[in-house]
Amino acid sequence: MHRSRTMSRGCAALVLMLVAGRGASAQSLGAGNGYPFNAIVLSTGMGTTSVDPLNARMTAAQFATLSNDAVSYGASGYFALERALIGMDVQRSTFGEEGLNNGRTSDLSTLQGMVTVGYAVAATQRFTLFPQFGVGLGRVEVTLRDRNGGSTTASQPTFDEVAQSPGAESNLTARHLLYSVGGGADYLVARRGASMGVVMGVRAGLLASPNRATWTRNGQTIVAGPDAGATGPYLRVVVGIGAR
């Protein structure tokens, strides 16, 4: 919960920066003529997601509750068309493994891939501040392990049947649509007069999944699965390469 409050404060601070940036955009300076640079970056940070529907099923099957805090890492980039920023973003989040003394363990991870669109509300030769929106696909992966074995043989099992009898290991995957709203700030570190350099920045925002996820287990359809999605706030730092 402490991490959630930290990310909420980070998101709020970035929103204030974006609002302040609208006034600064009219004062853009430098060789960029007020237009942003292109960037390709690696990112890492933290995120949260709602795991209550999953945990309701997990605890009923004598599994430990899953954590809602994750470490995320990935890559993203954008190409500047005047002030518009067109890009892509791929991120993976790992929530860690949980276990009980009954020999049952579980872990949760998510994967997101999105096309992003942003707009530089403030842009100088070295600095870009932008809101960003994204749309794409998300995947939730839940791995259930039971050292005592025993797996359901139903052709189309329910999620609860798999959770009750997962066998030595069952990998459950849920796919869903994914949307994001947020923003970022990037600074280009480069020698005087150089058009390429190192980008350092920050990203913050919110992920949302409006549709119900479709569950499978190694290609096998799982019915009556819980509502799950890579949703919640995130806060990341980025480092990479930028150029004009």
N, C-alpha and C positions, 0 to 999 in steps of 0.2 A: 504493500500500500504506500510505503514511503516512496518507492520508485515512481508510482503513478502520480503522486503529488509533485514530484520533481519534474516529470515530463510535462504535466499540465502547466507548471510555471514556465518551463522552457518554451512551450507552444505559445503561451500568452505573450512572452517577451518577444518572440519572433513576429507575432501579429502586430505588436506596437512598432517594431522596426519597419514593417511593411507600410503601415500607415504613415510613419514619419518619412519614409522613403519617397512618397508621392511629392512631398514638397521639395526634397532634394533632387528629384529627377530633372527639374527645370534648371538645375545648376550643374549639369553633367559637364565634366572637363576632360582634357587630355586628348591623345591621339585617336582614341576610339570615337570621338565626336558624339558622345552620349550613347553609343551602342555597346551591348555586352559582348563578351568573348565567348568562344566555344570551349567546352570542358568535357573531359572524361575522368571520372573519379572512382575510387574505392571508398566504401563507407563501413562504419561500424557504430553500434549504439545499443539502445535498449527499446523494448516495446512491450505492450501488454495486450491481452485479448481476453474476451469473456469465455471462461471455461465451465461455467455453472451447468449448462445442459449436458456437457460431457461428464462432469464429475457426478451428476445425479445417477448416470448409468454405471459409472466406474465403481462407485462405492457400493451399489447394489450387488455388483459382481465380486466384491471383496478385493478391489484394487485401491491403492492409495489415491488420494485426490491429486490432480495435476496442478502445477503452478501456473499462474497467469502472467508471470514476469519472464521475459525472454532476452537473450543476447542476440542481436541481429548483425548480419554482415552481407555485403553484396557489392554491386557495381552499378553505376548509372552514368548518364551523359546527356548533353544537349547541344544542339546546333542552333546558332543564333541567326534568325532572319530579321534584320533590323532589331526591333525590341522583342519580337516573339522568340520563344525558346522551345524548340521541338526536340523531344528526346525519348529515352527508354530508361526503365529502372527495374533491376532484378535483385531481390532480397531473400535471404533465408534467415529464419529465426528458430532458435533452439531453446526449449523450455526446461530441459533436463530430465533425468530419469528419477522416478519415484518408486518405492518398494515397501512391502510389508514383510513381516516375519513368517507369513504363510507361503512364501516362495513365489509370489506373484509380483511382477514389476511392470512398469509402463513408462513410456516417454512420449513426448509430443514435440512436433516441429511443424513449421509452416514455410511455404514457398510462394513468392509473389512475383509476377511479371506484368509490367504495365507500360503502356505508351503514355507519355506525359506532355503536357502543354503548359508553358509558363509565359509570363510577361515581365520584362525588366522595368519595374517602377522607378528604379534608380540605377544608373549605369555610368561609370567613369572608365578611365583607361585601365584601372586595376580592380574596381569593385562593382559587383552586381547584386542587387537585391530584388527578389521576385516572389510572387505567389505562384503556386503550381497545382495543377489538377491532373489526375491520372485515371485511366480505365484499363482493365486487363483481367487476368485470371489468377485465382489463388488456389492453393492446395494445402489441406491439413493432413498430416500424417500422424497416426497413433499406432504405436507398437505395443502389443500385449504379450507378455511372456509368463509361462507357468511351468515351473520345473517338474511338476507332476504329470504334465502332458494331458492328453484327453481333448479331442477336437470334435466339434459338431460336424455331422455328415450331411446336413441339409443342403439341397442344391441351390436354394436361395435363402440363406439364413438371415435372421434378424440380427441387428446389432447386439441386442441383449443375449442372444444365443451364442454368438461368437465370444462376447465378453465372459459368459459363464464357462465356456469350454474353448479357450483359444489355442489349445495345443502347446507345443513347445514355444512357438512364436507365431503371431498373426499380425500382419501389417495392414492396417485399415487406412484407406485414403478417401478423403472427401474433396471434391472439386466445386468451385463456386465462382461467380462473377465478383469482381473487386473494384472498388472506387477509392480514390484518395483525394484529400484536399489539404493543402499545407503551403509551405513556402521554404525559401532558403536564402542564404547569403554567402557569396563566394568572394575571395580575395586572391588576386593573381600576383604572385611574387616573381618578378623578372628583373633582369638588368635594364638599366636605362636604355631606351630605344629598342629593346628586344620585343618581338611579337609572340614569343612563347615562354612559358614559365611554369611554376608549380602553383596549383590551385589548392587553397585550404578554405574550408567552409563548414556550414552547419545546415541540417535539414530538420524540420519539425512538422507534424501534421497529424491527421487522423485517417485511419483506414476503415472502410465500411463495406459490408457484404449484405446486400438487400435480399438475395434469393436463398432458398433452402439448398443445402449442399447435397450432392449425389455421392453415395458411399460405395466403395468396392473393396474387395480383399483379393489381391493378386489377380485382378481381372474378373473376379466373381462378384456379381451384384449383391449388395447388402441392403436389405429393406428395413424400414422403420428406424433409420439412423437419427441421432440427435442433431439439432440445428447447430452448426459449427461454421466458423469462418475466421479468417485472419483479420479481425476487427480490433480497433482500439488505437490509442495515441502512440506515437513514436518520436524519438529524438536521436539524431545521428550526427556524427562528425565525419567529414569527408576530406580526402586528399587525393590529388591526381595531377593531371596535365591540362593546361589551358593555352589557347592560342587564338589569334585573330586572323 
